Amino acid sequence: MSKAKLKKFLLTMQKDEIIEVILELYSARKGAKEYLDFYVEPNEKEKLQEYKHIIQQEFYPSGRREPKFRFSVCRKAISDFKKLKPSVEALAELMVFYMEKACKITHDYGDLWEQYYDAVEGNFEKTLKFIKVNNLWDKFDSRLLKCVDWASGSGWGFSDSIAGLYDEVKES
């Protein structure tokens, strides 16, 4: 169904019926509940911390557990946060935080595997472009440079790729 068709249908409903549908949706879908909770009582800082924690646990889990490095979990955290329609700055903060953890762990653990580096490079490029397009470079530049620094000394050409991406996007 298209949004236009849904809108047309909703316009035929009474206010009480629409409220009932929204309440049912709220109860039926976790994503809808989270969206509506944030819509009614937006607490961007709290939500940002919640999603940062998800990413943190993939790279530096609490306790004595080993990192899982699940990029799918991190991408989903960013995607879910984005669906809440936070400020551009808050979304950039989460994206940079993700890259900080991904690059710092290469520094802490030493050489990882090629697919790991490929995934980080792709996400780093997306992060850089998002920051550039949204004119946030000055705010995040020092943290991005720290990612470049953490990547230095890593294998599979990772260091050169991260530094090259940084220079390429900054100069564009």
C-alpha positions as CSV (number, residue, x, y, z in Angstrom):
1,M,0.0,0.0,0.0
2,S,1.2,3.5,-0.8
3,K,1.3,6.4,1.7
4,A,-1.2,8.2,-0.5
5,K,-3.6,5.3,-0.3
6,L,-3.1,5.0,3.5
7,K,-3.7,8.8,3.9
8,K,-6.9,8.6,1.9
9,F,-8.1,5.7,4.0
10,L,-7.2,7.5,7.3
11,L,-9.1,10.6,6.2
12,T,-12.3,8.4,6.0
13,M,-11.9,7.4,9.6
14,Q,-13.2,9.1,12.8
15,K,-10.7,10.5,15.3
16,D,-11.5,7.7,17.8
17,E,-10.9,5.0,15.2
18,I,-7.5,6.5,14.3
19,I,-6.5,6.7,17.9
20,E,-7.5,3.0,18.3
21,V,-5.3,2.0,15.3
22,I,-2.3,4.0,16.7
23,L,-2.7,2.3,20.1
24,E,-2.9,-1.1,18.5
25,L,0.2,-0.4,16.5
26,Y,1.9,0.9,19.6
27,S,1.2,-2.4,21.3
28,A,1.9,-4.6,18.3
29,R,5.3,-3.3,17.1
30,K,8.4,-2.5,19.1
31,G,9.6,-0.1,16.5
32,A,6.3,1.8,16.5
33,K,6.4,1.9,20.3
34,E,9.9,3.3,20.3
35,Y,9.1,5.8,17.6
36,L,5.9,7.1,19.3
37,D,7.6,7.2,22.7
38,F,10.3,9.4,21.2
39,Y,7.8,11.4,19.2
40,V,5.7,12.2,22.3
41,E,8.7,12.7,24.7
42,P,11.8,13.2,22.7
43,N,14.9,12.7,24.8
44,E,17.7,12.7,22.1
45,K,20.6,12.5,24.6
46,E,19.1,9.5,26.3
47,K,18.4,7.7,23.0
48,L,21.8,8.5,21.7
49,Q,23.4,7.0,24.8
50,E,21.2,3.9,24.4
51,Y,22.4,3.3,20.8
52,K,26.0,4.1,21.7
53,H,25.8,1.4,24.3
54,I,24.7,-1.1,21.6
55,I,27.7,-0.2,19.5
56,Q,30.1,-0.2,22.5
57,Q,29.1,-3.7,23.4
58,E,30.1,-5.0,19.9
59,F,33.6,-3.8,20.3
60,Y,34.2,-3.4,24.0
61,P,31.7,-5.6,25.8
62,S,31.3,-5.3,29.6
63,G,32.6,-8.1,31.7
64,R,35.2,-10.5,30.4
65,R,33.5,-11.3,27.1
66,E,35.3,-11.0,23.8
67,P,34.2,-8.5,21.1
68,K,31.7,-9.8,18.5
69,F,32.4,-7.3,15.8
70,R,28.9,-7.6,14.3
71,F,28.6,-4.8,11.8
72,S,25.0,-5.7,11.2
73,V,24.2,-4.9,14.8
74,C,26.0,-1.5,14.5
75,R,24.4,-0.6,11.2
76,K,20.9,-1.6,12.6
77,A,21.6,0.7,15.7
78,I,22.3,3.6,13.4
79,S,19.4,2.8,11.1
80,D,17.0,2.5,14.1
81,F,18.3,5.8,15.6
82,K,17.9,7.5,12.2
83,K,14.2,6.3,12.0
84,L,13.5,8.3,15.1
85,K,14.4,11.5,13.2
86,P,17.1,12.8,15.6
87,S,19.0,16.0,14.8
88,V,21.7,15.7,12.1
89,E,24.3,16.4,14.7
90,A,23.1,13.5,17.0
91,L,23.1,11.1,14.1
92,A,26.6,12.2,13.1
93,E,27.7,11.7,16.7
94,L,26.5,8.1,16.6
95,M,28.2,7.5,13.3
96,V,31.5,8.9,14.5
97,F,31.3,7.0,17.7
98,Y,30.9,3.8,15.7
99,M,34.0,4.6,13.6
100,E,36.0,5.5,16.7
101,K,35.3,2.0,18.2
102,A,35.9,0.2,14.9
103,C,39.3,2.0,14.4
104,K,40.4,2.0,18.0
105,I,40.0,-1.8,18.3
106,T,42.4,-2.2,15.3
107,H,44.9,-0.2,17.4
108,D,44.2,-2.2,20.6
109,Y,44.1,-5.7,19.0
110,G,46.5,-5.4,16.1
111,D,45.8,-6.9,12.7
112,L,42.3,-8.2,12.1
113,W,40.9,-9.8,8.9
114,E,40.5,-8.2,5.5
115,Q,36.6,-8.3,5.5
116,Y,36.7,-6.3,8.8
117,Y,38.8,-3.6,7.2
118,D,36.6,-3.5,4.1
119,A,33.5,-3.0,6.2
120,V,35.1,-0.3,8.3
121,E,36.4,1.5,5.2
122,G,32.9,1.5,3.7
123,N,31.3,2.8,6.9
124,F,34.1,5.4,7.4
125,E,33.5,6.8,3.9
126,K,29.7,7.1,4.6
127,T,30.4,8.8,7.9
128,L,32.8,11.3,6.3
129,K,30.4,12.1,3.5
130,F,27.5,12.6,5.9
131,I,29.6,15.0,8.0
132,K,30.8,16.9,4.9
133,V,27.3,17.2,3.4
134,N,25.9,18.5,6.7
135,N,28.7,21.0,7.4
136,L,29.9,19.3,10.6
137,W,33.5,18.9,9.7
138,D,34.8,21.4,12.2
139,K,32.9,19.7,15.0
140,F,34.1,16.2,14.3
141,D,37.5,16.7,12.6
142,S,39.7,16.0,15.6
143,R,37.8,12.7,16.3
144,L,38.0,11.7,12.6
145,L,41.8,12.3,12.7
146,K,42.0,10.2,15.8
147,C,40.4,7.4,13.8
148,V,43.1,7.9,11.1
149,D,45.7,7.7,13.7
150,W,44.3,4.5,15.3
151,A,44.2,2.9,11.9
152,S,47.9,3.5,11.2
153,G,50.0,0.4,11.4
154,S,47.1,-1.9,10.6
155,G,47.4,-4.4,7.8
156,W,45.6,-5.1,4.5
157,G,46.2,-1.5,3.4
158,F,43.7,-0.3,6.0
159,S,45.8,2.6,7.2
160,D,46.3,4.0,3.7
161,S,42.6,3.6,2.9
162,I,41.4,5.3,6.0
163,A,43.9,8.2,5.5
164,G,43.1,8.4,1.8
165,L,39.3,8.5,2.4
166,Y,39.8,11.2,5.1
167,D,41.9,13.4,2.7
168,E,39.6,12.8,-0.3
169,V,36.4,13.7,1.4
170,K,37.8,16.7,3.3
171,E,39.3,18.2,0.1
172,S,36.1,17.6,-2.0
